[in-house]
Amino acid sequence: MKNLLELENVHTYIGQYHILQGISMEVPEGAVTVILGRNGAGKTTTLETILGIKPPSKGTVRFKGEDIHKLSLHNIVKKGIGYVPEDKRLFGTLTVEENLRLAERNKQDFHRERRELIWDLFPDLKRAWKRPASTLSGGQQQMLSIARAMINDNSIMLIDEPSMGLAPKLVQEVMSAVEQMKGLTTVLMVEQNLKVAESVADRCYILDNGMIVYSGDIKELVKDEELQNNYLGVTV
Amino acid sequence: MSLSLNGLSLAMLYFLIAAGFSLIFGLMSVLNLAHASFFLWGAYSGLAIFTTTGNFTLAVIGATIVGVIMGLLVEYLTLRPLYGNHLFQILMTLGLLLVFEELVKLIWGTTILGFPRPEILTGSLVILGRYFPVYRLFIIIAGIVVFIAVYLILNRTKIGITVRAGVEDEGMVQALGIDIRKVFSGVFGLGAGLAALGGVIGAPFLGVYPELGFEMLVPALIVVIIGGLGSFHGSFVGAVIIGLSQSFGGYFIPEFALAINVALLAIVLLIKPTGLFGIEGGH
């Protein structure tokens, strides 16, 4: 499988803190890759480094064979990257429709088709189409945040902890959306919940203190309780 | 009735300054004290065009364009390197306010200049037995037309949605692949253009003199805070409140006119610290 995204010896600082300490990562096309790790391990920073929100001080980020780490955020995104941030970051005063319209950057026909797909996946959003995003429930907001990244023909989706703060039933709904994305795009997802990650992931990385301590098949990790205890602090 | 009309005319001029002021602050977190200079330069450049051509429409269009160009230059040359640095921004825009005022004195002198009302807008209309000065009605109608036009742009077009989203979270707008710098420049240009438009249509009503910008700055600031920083319709409502209070207060208890406005500001802030239409958590 061809690699869509590659990180090579990436170092990122936030202020004086050395957060990512030389991580290398490969994200194969068409698969779901998950980054696991404890709080503060550097998972969100990894996504933000790829996007150029926190540019790396050293190392290379390559997307579709092109170095992107020196580009600005909006130019990186336009290469075909969808982003679902940890705290959703919806525009609360904008309606559901306006939130999606703002994100649209492809041809109108494409968006029409995607809207249909989004309505199928998340019927709640269709019902709340003209409502301000701030009036949606937590679960609906997460759906809108995912839908906003799906509205474009993105080659990859970067999803940050989609299960955070959601009830188990909603987590299932969100994960089935991620599952559906598999056929449409590549996914790189940050997740703390191994059980949730296992349900969708093909490959995984474990980050610990800004370094990669495990990479491989997620099924191997599920079997390895010692590894889970050491780096995740939980077992499945 | 005459006081209300006077207040509403003033309100529309405050609105034209405050609208851009508020959007620029909401979007870019820049408290642009030099914003009043665009009003001042709108008045002077409009007068210059009107004295040369005798055409009021041309003066209005020309002055607005002067404002837009000034806004774009100020944003690009002086504020762009200072985004995120509030202290330097305030010092820079305060400096620009003084420089633009001094430039006016250098070019046009310090005396008050009259801006003759165009023939068609002089005189009064008699409605229900009362006299309404045509020029005041013109200012009120112009203000309402601008309000509706900008309101529709902000609510119906993708550019407008982008600006409203940027007021909430400019970082996320960029994360959707939108170049926020271009949006900043556009809003700055538009805001400056509106202020200059206010200057040129306000000039025949207020007179043209170097301190005009500075005099408009304080009420415009009060309007912006009452309406809620970053809220376009908030600046309209705030302007109507302050315009009317200025007019009535100035007539009945002139020595307390400013004090009444400040008291109104304090009351609004006590009841709703974000202003009447401010966004909770917006920057």
HADDOCK unambig.tbl for C-alpha pairs under 7 A between the chains (distance, minus, plus):
assign (segid A and resid 73 and name CA) (segid B and resid 174 and name CA) 6.38 0.50 0.50
assign (segid A and resid 73 and name CA) (segid B and resid 175 and name CA) 6.25 0.50 0.50
assign (segid A and resid 74 and name CA) (segid B and resid 174 and name CA) 5.06 0.50 0.50
assign (segid A and resid 74 and name CA) (segid B and resid 175 and name CA) 5.86 0.50 0.50
assign (segid A and resid 74 and name CA) (segid B and resid 176 and name CA) 6.78 0.50 0.50
assign (segid A and resid 74 and name CA) (segid B and resid 177 and name CA) 3.97 0.50 0.50
assign (segid A and resid 74 and name CA) (segid B and resid 178 and name CA) 5.50 0.50 0.50
assign (segid A and resid 74 and name CA) (segid B and resid 179 and name CA) 5.85 0.50 0.50
assign (segid A and resid 75 and name CA) (segid B and resid 177 and name CA) 6.32 0.50 0.50
assign (segid A and resid 77 and name CA) (segid B and resid 175 and name CA) 6.45 0.50 0.50
assign (segid A and resid 77 and name CA) (segid B and resid 176 and name CA) 6.61 0.50 0.50
assign (segid A and resid 77 and name CA) (segid B and resid 177 and name CA) 5.05 0.50 0.50
assign (segid A and resid 78 and name CA) (segid B and resid 177 and name CA) 5.21 0.50 0.50
assign (segid A and resid 89 and name CA) (segid B and resid 172 and name CA) 6.81 0.50 0.50
assign (segid A and resid 91 and name CA) (segid B and resid 165 and name CA) 5.85 0.50 0.50
assign (segid A and resid 91 and name CA) (segid B and resid 168 and name CA) 6.48 0.50 0.50
assign (segid A and resid 98 and name CA) (segid B and resid 161 and name CA) 6.91 0.50 0.50
assign (segid A and resid 102 and name CA) (segid B and resid 158 and name CA) 6.53 0.50 0.50
assign (segid A and resid 102 and name CA) (segid B and resid 161 and name CA) 6.66 0.50 0.50
assign (segid A and resid 102 and name CA) (segid B and resid 162 and name CA) 6.44 0.50 0.50
assign (segid A and resid 103 and name CA) (segid B and resid 176 and name CA) 5.55 0.50 0.50
